[in-house]
Amino acid sequence: MTHEQGCGDDGDRQQYGPWVWTAYRAYNELLREKLKKRFEAQEGPWMDKLSEQLVALVNARWEGGRKGDQVEEEILHKIDQLLKE
């Protein structure tokens, strides 16, 4: 069975049986988990920094006011620097 076969067509599911469809789904879930782990290992620290700044931005916007605008500009600058890395 190729990747193109059994990719969601009901006729293929009936032809090969539910166990093949289950194996195909398990294969895709495993691949998804491996990709997530690889992204976490390579991009995790950067994503942590970015998410920290995004939370700070949301908090600054929530607080608002004149001080909030200055803080917001500083945070947006930090985010811009992270995106350039």
Beta strands, then each sheet from edge to edge (+ up, - down):
end
